Amino acid sequence: MNTPTNVQIINGPDGAPAFVVIPYADYVATHPRKDLVPNEVVGYMVKEGLTAIGSWRKHLGLTQAEVASRIGISQAAYAQQEAAAKPRKATRAKIAEALGISADLLDL
């Protein structure tokens, strides 16, 4: 079997192949971009303590008022949902639609 030179195979304790390391560009090319969480989103969660919803909103350059308007609720009501540790599934779906992302990306 020929292994491309840009791929690294890491063997497990038993000597059998256990992991494959590939260049990031190759990984991105083989995975849908919609499934990837930008580094900035994770950074907002870690550095600023924002929820996944707040991090995505900030990453997309939106205000709470803008997202609230898209959902059809007040900014204060939206702020409560954004601050919740685990909003209801239906709430996450509405917010994800307003942000233009998959609801799965809010389950971080």
C-alpha positions in Angstrom: 0.0 0.0 0.0 1.4 3.4 -1.0 1.0 6.2 1.6 1.2 9.7 0.3 4.2 11.6 1.7 1.9 14.3 3.3 0.1 11.7 5.5 1.5 10.5 8.8 0.4 7.1 10.3 0.7 6.7 14.0 0.8 3.2 15.4 -0.9 2.2 18.6 0.8 0.3 21.5 0.2 -3.0 19.6 2.1 -1.7 16.6 -1.0 -1.6 14.4 -2.0 1.7 12.7 -4.2 3.7 15.1 -4.3 7.3 13.8 -3.7 9.1 10.5 -2.6 12.7 10.5 -3.4 14.6 7.3 -2.8 18.2 6.2 -5.6 20.5 7.4 -6.3 21.6 3.8 -7.0 18.0 2.9 -9.3 17.6 5.9 -11.3 20.7 5.0 -11.6 19.5 1.4 -13.1 16.3 2.5 -15.5 17.7 5.2 -18.4 20.0 4.6 -17.6 23.6 5.8 -21.0 23.8 7.5 -19.8 21.2 10.1 -16.7 23.3 11.1 -16.8 25.7 14.1 -14.5 28.7 13.5 -11.7 29.2 15.9 -13.1 32.6 16.8 -16.3 31.1 18.1 -14.4 28.8 20.4 -12.2 31.7 21.4 -15.2 33.8 22.5 -16.4 30.9 24.6 -13.0 30.3 26.3 -11.7 33.8 26.6 -14.9 35.8 27.2 -17.1 33.1 28.7 -19.8 33.5 26.2 -22.3 30.8 25.4 -22.2 29.1 22.0 -25.1 31.2 20.9 -23.4 34.5 22.1 -20.1 33.4 20.5 -21.7 32.7 17.1 -23.7 36.0 17.2 -20.5 37.9 17.9 -18.6 36.0 15.3 -21.2 36.9 12.7 -21.1 40.6 13.7 -24.7 40.8 14.8 -26.2 42.6 17.8 -28.6 41.0 20.2 -31.3 43.4 18.9 -30.7 42.2 15.3 -31.0 38.5 16.2 -34.1 39.3 18.4 -35.7 41.1 15.5 -35.1 38.1 13.2 -36.8 35.8 15.7 -39.6 38.3 16.5 -38.9 38.8 20.2 -37.5 41.6 22.3 -33.8 42.1 22.8 -34.2 41.5 26.6 -36.0 38.1 25.9 -33.2 37.2 23.5 -30.5 38.2 25.9 -32.0 35.7 28.5 -32.0 32.9 25.9 -28.4 33.7 24.8 -27.2 33.6 28.4 -28.9 30.2 29.2 -26.5 27.4 29.7 -28.7 24.9 27.8 -31.6 26.5 25.9 -34.5 24.3 24.8 -34.0 22.5 21.5 -36.8 24.5 19.8 -35.2 27.7 21.0 -31.8 26.7 19.7 -33.4 25.8 16.3 -35.0 29.3 16.0 -31.8 31.0 17.0 -29.7 28.9 14.6 -32.1 29.8 11.8 -31.8 33.5 12.6 -28.0 33.2 12.6 -28.0 31.2 9.4 -26.2 28.2 10.8 -27.1 24.6 11.7 -28.7 24.1 15.1 -26.1 21.3 15.7 -23.4 24.1 15.8 -25.0 25.5 19.0 -24.5 22.3 20.9 -20.9 23.0 21.9 
